[in-house]
Amino acid sequence: MADEKPVGIVLVSHSAAVASSVAELARGLAGAGAEVPVAPAGGTADGGLGTSAELIAAAAAAVDRGAGVAVLMDLGSAVLTVKALLAEGDELPEGTRLVDAPFVEGAVAAVVTASTGADLAAVAAAASEAYAYRKE
């Protein structure tokens, strides 16, 4: 329905280019579903490789529509940064959830699922289930 608020998606990578490319891929594969707010949060504030709590918090605020925010990360220290932000309690929008999922497949599953109007639990579950995707 048009008045339903979509789940926001934040894609955290150590590389701005990777985060942006995965966001573009996920949006493109979501097709004609509802518009899903997706924001990449890649690299450091000065354009280097790494993660930035400030960029992650800004991305989460940008995609928050009140239905929750799913955050997917690429590597270990990105996970630690998101966990630290969640522990602080006031840096991320209420209803922000760290999602344990493969980065590319999980991002696509999350955005496609969110485009159907699914809630945060369903979006997180779809992303996590991407671990089971077989390529053989």
FILUMTI-427972 format. One record per residue: residue in one letter; x, y, z of N, C-alpha, C, O in turn. Coordinates in nm, 4 decimals. Layout:
   bator        nc1        nc2        nc3       cac1       cac2       cac3        cc1        cc2        cc3        oc1        oc2        oc3
       a          X          Y          Z          X          Y          Z          X          Y          Z          X          Y          Z
...
//
This chain:
   bator        nc1        nc2        nc3       cac1       cac2       cac3        cc1        cc2        cc3        oc1        oc2        oc3
       m     0.0830    -0.1190     0.0000     0.0000     0.0000     0.0000     0.0870     0.1248     0.0000     0.1991     0.1232     0.0508
       a     0.0359     0.2309    -0.0562     0.1147     0.3519    -0.0715     0.1475     0.4187     0.0615     0.2489     0.4876     0.0723
       d     0.0621     0.3991     0.1647     0.0877     0.4654     0.2913     0.1773     0.3841     0.3842     0.2108     0.4313     0.4928
       e     0.2168     0.2639     0.3447     0.3065     0.1837     0.4274     0.4473     0.2393     0.4186     0.4936     0.2814     0.3126
       k     0.5136     0.2384     0.5326     0.6503     0.2873     0.5371     0.7450     0.1736     0.5022     0.7310     0.0635     0.5554
       p     0.8408     0.1981     0.4138     0.9351     0.0922     0.3765     1.0490     0.0783     0.4775     1.0872     0.1740     0.5450
       v     1.1005    -0.0414     0.4854     1.2217    -0.0672     0.5633     1.3380    -0.0043     0.4882     1.3463    -0.0159     0.3659
       g     1.4267     0.0612     0.5590     1.5471     0.1177     0.4990     1.6603     0.0162     0.5034     1.6647    -0.0692     0.5921
       i     1.7508     0.0255     0.4086     1.8647    -0.0665     0.3989     1.9930     0.0160     0.3934     2.0037     0.1098     0.3144
       v     2.0908    -0.0195     0.4781     2.2232     0.0429     0.4746     2.3242    -0.0661     0.4434     2.3236    -0.1727     0.5049
       l     2.4103    -0.0382     0.3477     2.5135    -0.1334     0.3052     2.6502    -0.0782     0.3432     2.6966     0.0207     0.2864
       v     2.7144    -0.1438     0.4407     2.8414    -0.0976     0.4956     2.9547    -0.1825     0.4387     2.9592    -0.3040     0.4579
       s     3.0455    -0.1160     0.3685     3.1622    -0.1829     0.3130     3.2866    -0.1030     0.3479     3.2791     0.0159     0.3789
       h     3.3991    -0.1685     0.3424     3.5268    -0.1002     0.3619     3.5631    -0.0136     0.2411     3.6577     0.0650     0.2467
       s     3.4886    -0.0281     0.1337     3.5141     0.0453     0.0104     3.3880     0.1201    -0.0314     3.2808     0.0606    -0.0426
       a     3.4007     0.2505    -0.0546     3.2868     0.3287    -0.1017     3.2363     0.2763    -0.2351     3.1156     0.2714    -0.2584
       a     3.3290     0.2366    -0.3237     3.2896     0.1862    -0.4548     3.2112     0.0554    -0.4434     3.1130     0.0353    -0.5148
       v     3.2541    -0.0326    -0.3545     3.1828    -0.1598    -0.3359     3.0436    -0.1336    -0.2795     2.9455    -0.1878    -0.3303
       a     3.0335    -0.0518    -0.1757     2.9034    -0.0233    -0.1158     2.8079     0.0373    -0.2183     2.6915    -0.0021    -0.2254
       s     2.8557     0.1319    -0.2969     2.7712     0.1959    -0.3987     2.7305     0.0985    -0.5077     2.6156     0.0993    -0.5521
       s     2.8233     0.0147    -0.5513     2.7934    -0.0816    -0.6574     2.6928    -0.1867    -0.6119     2.6030    -0.2230    -0.6878
       v     2.7067    -0.2356    -0.4894     2.6117    -0.3344    -0.4379     2.4742    -0.2697    -0.4215     2.3729    -0.3333    -0.4505
       a     2.4688    -0.1462    -0.3761     2.3409    -0.0756    -0.3657     2.2755    -0.0625    -0.5024     2.1551    -0.0846    -0.5161
       e     2.3537    -0.0267    -0.6033     2.3021    -0.0133    -0.7394     2.2510    -0.1472    -0.7919     2.1437    -0.1533    -0.8520
       l     2.3263    -0.2533    -0.7697     2.2857    -0.3864    -0.8135     2.1554    -0.4281    -0.7467     2.0632    -0.4747    -0.8137
       a     2.1475    -0.4117    -0.6158     2.0274    -0.4529    -0.5416     1.9048    -0.3748    -0.5874     1.7976    -0.4322    -0.6063
       r     1.9208    -0.2430    -0.6052     1.8085    -0.1622    -0.6538     1.7644    -0.2085    -0.7922     1.6449    -0.2203    -0.8196
       g     1.8609    -0.2344    -0.8783     1.8293    -0.2767    -1.0144     1.7574    -0.4098    -1.0205     1.6682    -0.4293    -1.1032
       l     1.7961    -0.5019    -0.9327     1.7347    -0.6341    -0.9336     1.6008    -0.6374    -0.8606     1.5256    -0.7340    -0.8737
       a     1.5705    -0.5334    -0.7843     1.4422    -0.5291    -0.7140     1.3269    -0.5104    -0.8113     1.2126    -0.5428    -0.7792
       g     1.3559    -0.4585    -0.9292     1.2528    -0.4462    -1.0313     1.1532    -0.3365    -1.0020     1.1879    -0.2286    -0.9541
       a     1.0288    -0.3670    -1.0322     0.9231    -0.2661    -1.0286     0.8502    -0.2594    -0.8957     0.7414    -0.2024    -0.8887
       g     0.9068    -0.3159    -0.7905     0.8410    -0.3098    -0.6593     0.8440    -0.1694    -0.6029     0.8863    -0.0746    -0.6690
       a     0.7989    -0.1582    -0.4815     0.7984    -0.0283    -0.4138     0.9407     0.0256    -0.4034     1.0369    -0.0508    -0.3955
       e     0.9523     0.1552    -0.4034     1.0827     0.2211    -0.3879     1.1363     0.1950    -0.2475     1.0687     0.2228    -0.1485
       v     1.2561     0.1424    -0.2397     1.3183     0.1097    -0.1116     1.4326     0.2069    -0.0875     1.5189     0.2238    -0.1736
       p     1.4339     0.2712     0.0289     1.5464     0.3591     0.0581     1.6710     0.2764     0.0910     1.6740     0.2030     0.1897
       v     1.7722     0.2897     0.0076     1.8978     0.2160     0.0230     2.0104     0.3175     0.0237     2.0145     0.4072    -0.0605
       a     2.1028     0.3032     0.1199     2.2162     0.3951     0.1251     2.3451     0.3173     0.1462     2.3541     0.2340     0.2364
       p     2.4445     0.3446     0.0630     2.5766     0.2873     0.0877     2.6494     0.3673     0.1946     2.6333     0.4890     0.2041
       a     2.7290     0.2987     0.2744     2.8144     0.3648     0.3740     2.9489     0.2959     0.3631     2.9804     0.2050     0.4399
       g     3.0276     0.3405     0.2666     3.1527     0.2730     0.2396     3.2735     0.3595     0.2615     3.2722     0.4797     0.2352
       g     3.3774     0.2967     0.3097     3.5046     0.3648     0.3269     3.5043     0.4614     0.4434     3.4133     0.4627     0.5263
       t     3.6083     0.5417     0.4472     3.6243     0.6407     0.5534     3.5817     0.7783     0.5032     3.5616     0.7981     0.3834
       a     3.5685     0.8709     0.5938     3.5249     1.0064     0.5586     3.6203     1.0741     0.4606     3.5784     1.1591     0.3820
       d     3.7480     1.0370     0.4648     3.8453     1.0985     0.3734     3.8626     1.0191     0.2441     3.9541     1.0468     0.1665
       g     3.7758     0.9208     0.2202     3.7785     0.8456     0.0951     3.8662     0.7223     0.0960     3.8807     0.6565    -0.0070
       g     3.9247     0.6897     0.2094     4.0105     0.5718     0.2176     3.9325     0.4445     0.2436     3.8100     0.4454     0.2556
       l     4.0061     0.3355     0.2520     3.9461     0.2071     0.2854     3.9276     0.1982     0.4363     4.0137     0.2415     0.5129
       g     3.8159     0.1425     0.4780     3.7862     0.1287     0.6202     3.6392     0.1530     0.6437     3.5591     0.1495     0.5503
       t     3.6036     0.1777     0.7687     3.4645     0.2074     0.8005     3.4578     0.3348     0.8829     3.5531     0.3712     0.9517
       s     3.3453     0.4007     0.8749     3.3260     0.5277     0.9447     3.1926     0.5235     1.0185     3.0871     0.5099     0.9566
       a     3.1977     0.5351     1.1486     3.0749     0.5396     1.2279     2.9867     0.6562     1.1838     2.8643     0.6439     1.1802
       e     3.0481     0.7681     1.1507     2.9719     0.8855     1.1095     2.8989     0.8611     0.9780     2.7829     0.8995     0.9636
       l     2.9660     0.7971     0.8812     2.9002     0.7677     0.7536     2.7873     0.6671     0.7720     2.6827     0.6788     0.7081
       i     2.8077     0.5689     0.8583     2.7040     0.4677     0.8833     2.5824     0.5325     0.9487     2.4691     0.5078     0.9075
       a     2.6053     0.6145     1.0498     2.4950     0.6813     1.1186     2.4187     0.7737     1.0234     2.2957     0.7791     1.0272
       a     2.4909     0.8454     0.9391     2.4257     0.9355     0.8430     2.3436     0.8565     0.7416     2.2330     0.8976     0.7062
       a     2.3963     0.7438     0.6946     2.3230     0.6603     0.5989     2.1962     0.6050     0.6627     2.0905     0.6037     0.5995
       a     2.2058     0.5594     0.7874     2.0886     0.5048     0.8563     1.9817     0.6127     0.8743     1.8630     0.5865     0.8547
       a     2.0231     0.7319     0.9109     1.9268     0.8415     0.9264     1.8610     0.8754     0.7930     1.7427     0.9089     0.7883
       a     1.9383     0.8665     0.6842     1.8866     0.9011     0.5521     1.7813     0.8028     0.5016     1.6910     0.8423     0.4279
       v     1.7914     0.6761     0.5398     1.6960     0.5758     0.4891     1.5828     0.5461     0.5867     1.4900     0.4727     0.5526
       d     1.5888     0.6015     0.7066     1.4875     0.5720     0.8082     1.3545     0.6364     0.7716     1.3443     0.7584     0.7585
       r     1.2525     0.5519     0.7553     1.1168     0.5998     0.7273     1.0211     0.5603     0.8393     0.9000     0.5798     0.8283
       g     1.0769     0.5041     0.9481     0.9949     0.4657     1.0617     0.9593     0.3189     1.0689     0.8932     0.2763     1.1636
       a     1.0019     0.2396     0.9703     0.9705     0.0962     0.9673     1.0906     0.0108     1.0063     1.0835    -0.1121     1.0019
       g     1.1994     0.0745     1.0439     1.3206     0.0027     1.0790     1.4252     0.0143     0.9702     1.3957     0.0479     0.8555
       v     1.5482    -0.0146     1.0095     1.6618    -0.0073     0.9174     1.7420    -0.1351     0.9314     1.7835    -0.1716     1.0414
       a     1.7635    -0.2030     0.8199     1.8470    -0.3231     0.8159     1.9862    -0.2819     0.7710     2.0018    -0.2157     0.6684
       v     2.0876    -0.3211     0.8478     2.2255    -0.2858     0.8154     2.3017    -0.4141     0.7835     2.3099    -0.5047     0.8664
       l     2.3574    -0.4208     0.6625     2.4383    -0.5339     0.6198     2.5820    -0.4870     0.6049     2.6071    -0.3762     0.5574
       m     2.6762    -0.5710     0.6453     2.8176    -0.5345     0.6448     2.8983    -0.6355     0.5652     2.8568    -0.7501     0.5474
       d     3.0169    -0.5906     0.5165     3.1001    -0.6802     0.4376     3.2008    -0.7599     0.5194     3.2140    -0.8803     0.4974
       l     3.2719    -0.6984     0.6120     3.3811    -0.7659     0.6828     3.3773    -0.7349     0.8322     3.3019    -0.6488     0.8777
       g     3.4598    -0.8066     0.9069     3.4607    -0.8030     1.0526     3.4604    -0.6681     1.1195     3.3778    -0.6450     1.2078
       s     3.5497    -0.5768     1.0814     3.5535    -0.4496     1.1531     3.4313    -0.3634     1.1216     3.3955    -0.2768     1.2015
       a     3.3675    -0.3849     1.0086     3.2418    -0.3155     0.9799     3.1349    -0.3622     1.0780     3.0545    -0.2822     1.1259
       v     3.1344    -0.4914     1.1074     3.0410    -0.5471     1.2055     3.0669    -0.4838     1.3421     2.9732    -0.4439     1.4113
       l     3.1927    -0.4748     1.3802     3.2270    -0.4155     1.5094     3.1830    -0.2694     1.5177     3.1359    -0.2248     1.6223
       t     3.1978    -0.1962     1.4102     3.1577    -0.0556     1.4089     3.0068    -0.0433     1.4265     2.9597     0.0405     1.5033
       v     2.9315    -0.1259     1.3560     2.7848    -0.1218     1.3682     2.7429    -0.1642     1.5089     2.6540    -0.1028     1.5680
       k     2.8060    -0.2688     1.5631     2.7729    -0.3112     1.6996     2.8001    -0.2006     1.8002     2.7222    -0.1811     1.8934
       a     2.9094    -0.1286     1.7825     2.9413    -0.0177     1.8728     2.8352     0.0918     1.8625     2.7936     0.1472     1.9643
       l     2.7917     0.1231     1.7420     2.6873     0.2238     1.7243     2.5570     0.1797     1.7900     2.4895     0.2601     1.8544
       l     2.5217     0.0534     1.7743     2.3997     0.0016     1.8362     2.4093     0.0062     1.9885     2.3111     0.0357     2.0567
       a     2.5281    -0.0230     2.0414     2.5474    -0.0228     2.1863     2.5352     0.1183     2.2443     2.4909     0.1353     2.3579
       e     2.5741     0.2186     2.1668     2.5646     0.3567     2.2144     2.4191     0.3992     2.2310     2.3879     0.4863     2.3122
       g     2.3306     0.3373     2.1538     2.1882     0.3573     2.1722     2.1247     0.4774     2.1071     2.0052     0.4737     2.0776
       d     2.1988     0.5838     2.0831     2.1362     0.7038     2.0268     2.1989     0.7467     1.8940     2.1646     0.8521     1.8404
       e     2.2884     0.6671     1.8421     2.3556     0.7031     1.7171     2.2789     0.6566     1.5927     2.2926     0.7149     1.4852
       l     2.1991     0.5521     1.6085     2.1228     0.4967     1.4963     1.9740     0.5102     1.5242     1.9329     0.5129     1.6403
       p     1.8925     0.5186     1.4194     1.7474     0.5308     1.4410     1.6918     0.4113     1.5175     1.7443     0.3002     1.5093
       e     1.5854     0.4362     1.5915     1.5172     0.3276     1.6618     1.4731     0.2241     1.5594     1.4256     0.2590     1.4514
       g     1.4888     0.0978     1.5935     1.4507    -0.0083     1.5014     1.5600    -0.0436     1.4028     1.5324    -0.1071     1.3010
       t     1.6832    -0.0041     1.4300     1.7940    -0.0425     1.3433     1.8428    -0.1804     1.3852     1.8618    -0.2070     1.5038
       r     1.8630    -0.2682     1.2866     1.9043    -0.4050     1.3142     2.0260    -0.4431     1.2305     2.0279    -0.4248     1.1088
       l     2.1272    -0.4965     1.2982     2.2420    -0.5564     1.2308     2.1933    -0.6891     1.1728     2.1322    -0.7689     1.2439
       v     2.2196    -0.7130     1.0449     2.1732    -0.8344     0.9784     2.2928    -0.9195     0.9404     2.3807    -0.8752     0.8665
       d     2.2956    -1.0413     0.9910     2.4012    -1.1365     0.9578     2.3646    -1.2025     0.8261     2.2779    -1.2898     0.8209
       a     2.4314    -1.1600     0.7199     2.3989    -1.2088     0.5858     2.5207    -1.1911     0.4952     2.6067    -1.1070     0.5216
       p     2.5275    -1.2707     0.3885     2.6324    -1.2451     0.2894     2.6062    -1.1079     0.2265     2.4912    -1.0702     0.2038
       f     2.7118    -1.0353     0.1993     2.6955    -0.8948     0.1624     2.6171    -0.8752     0.0324     2.5166    -0.8042     0.0323
       v     2.6598    -0.9353    -0.0761     2.5939    -0.9108    -0.2045     2.4582    -0.9806    -0.2106     2.3562    -0.9163    -0.2354
       e     2.4567    -1.1117    -0.1882     2.3315    -1.1863    -0.1972     2.2310    -1.1375    -0.0933     2.1117    -1.1271    -0.1214
       g     2.2803    -1.1079     0.0270     2.1922    -1.0592     0.1322     2.1338    -0.9232     0.0996     2.0166    -0.8971     0.1269
       a     2.2154    -0.8364     0.0411     2.1667    -0.7037     0.0030     2.0559    -0.7146    -0.1009     1.9532    -0.6475    -0.0901
       v     2.0766    -0.7983    -0.2006     1.9740    -0.8169    -0.3041     1.8461    -0.8718    -0.2415     1.7371    -0.8207    -0.2676
       a     1.8590    -0.9755    -0.1590     1.7413    -1.0341    -0.0944     1.6698    -0.9323    -0.0065     1.5468    -0.9270    -0.0055
       a     1.7453    -0.8515     0.0672     1.6850    -0.7515     0.1550     1.6077    -0.6472     0.0753     1.4940    -0.6145     0.1094
       v     1.6683    -0.5952    -0.0298     1.6027    -0.4906    -0.1081     1.4816    -0.5459    -0.1826     1.3771    -0.4810    -0.1869
       v     1.4941    -0.6636    -0.2407     1.3801    -0.7246    -0.3101     1.2654    -0.7479    -0.2117     1.1501    -0.7178    -0.2425
       t     1.2964    -0.8008    -0.0948     1.1926    -0.8277     0.0049     1.1304    -0.6985     0.0558     1.0084    -0.6900     0.0702
       a     1.2127    -0.5981     0.0831     1.1596    -0.4690     0.1284     1.0701    -0.4061     0.0221     0.9740    -0.3366     0.0551
       s     1.1012    -0.4300    -0.1048     1.0211    -0.3721    -0.2134     0.8799    -0.4294    -0.2185     0.7924    -0.3720    -0.2832
       t     0.8568    -0.5417    -0.1514     0.7220    -0.6001    -0.1460     0.6395    -0.5427    -0.0311     0.5218    -0.5756    -0.0164
       g     0.7008    -0.4573     0.0497     0.6322    -0.4001     0.1643     0.6496    -0.4804     0.2918     0.5817    -0.4554     0.3913
       a     0.7412    -0.5773     0.2888     0.7648    -0.6619     0.4059     0.8194    -0.5810     0.5224     0.8785    -0.4747     0.5033
       d     0.7989    -0.6329     0.6444     0.8490    -0.5655     0.7639     0.9962    -0.5986     0.7872     1.0555    -0.6783     0.7145
       l     1.0535    -0.5367     0.8890     1.1967    -0.5511     0.9171     1.2346    -0.6965     0.9450     1.3393    -0.7421     0.8989
       a     1.1526    -0.7693     1.0186     1.1842    -0.9093     1.0497     1.1918    -0.9924     0.9222     1.2814    -1.0756     0.9084
       a     1.1003    -0.9713     0.8299     1.1001    -1.0464     0.7041     1.2189    -1.0072     0.6164     1.2793    -1.0927     0.5517
       v     1.2522    -0.8787     0.6143     1.3669    -0.8318     0.5353     1.4960    -0.8934     0.5903     1.5796    -0.9421     0.5141
       a     1.5115    -0.8908     0.7227     1.6307    -0.9486     0.7855     1.6378    -1.0987     0.7613     1.7454    -1.1519     0.7336
       a     1.5253    -1.1672     0.7714     1.5226    -1.3124     0.7488     1.5600    -1.3458     0.6048     1.6370    -1.4388     0.5811
       a     1.5072    -1.2721     0.5098     1.5388    -1.2982     0.3688     1.6877    -1.2791     0.3429     1.7497    -1.3587     0.2724
       a     1.7445    -1.1739     0.3997     1.8872    -1.1495     0.3809     1.9697    -1.2614     0.4423     2.0642    -1.3101     0.3803
       s     1.9349    -1.3021     0.5628     2.0087    -1.4088     0.6313     1.9963    -1.5418     0.5588     2.0915    -1.6198     0.5548
       e     1.8805    -1.5676     0.5022     1.8593    -1.6927     0.4292     1.9475    -1.7022     0.3050     1.9653    -1.8106     0.2495
       a     2.0025    -1.5896     0.2616     2.0905    -1.5916     0.1452     2.2155    -1.6744     0.1687     2.2827    -1.7123     0.0727
       y     2.2488    -1.7038     0.2955     2.3605    -1.7945     0.3231     2.3366    -1.9322     0.2614     2.4319    -2.0039     0.2309
       a     2.2120    -1.9688     0.2433     2.1794    -2.1015     0.1919     2.1809    -2.1089     0.0387     2.1667    -2.2176    -0.0173
       y     2.1975    -1.9977    -0.0284     2.1992    -1.9990    -0.1763     2.3153    -2.0839    -0.2232     2.4296    -2.0609    -0.1835
       r     2.2875    -2.1801    -0.3060     2.3911    -2.2683    -0.3602     2.4268    -2.2247    -0.5013     2.3399    -2.1813    -0.5769
       k     2.5521    -2.2357    -0.5367     2.5994    -2.1944    -0.6689     2.6544    -2.3129    -0.7461     2.7411    -2.2980    -0.8322
       e     2.6035    -2.4292    -0.7145     2.6501    -2.5469    -0.7879     2.5379    -2.6177    -0.8538     2.5594    -2.7193    -0.9200
//
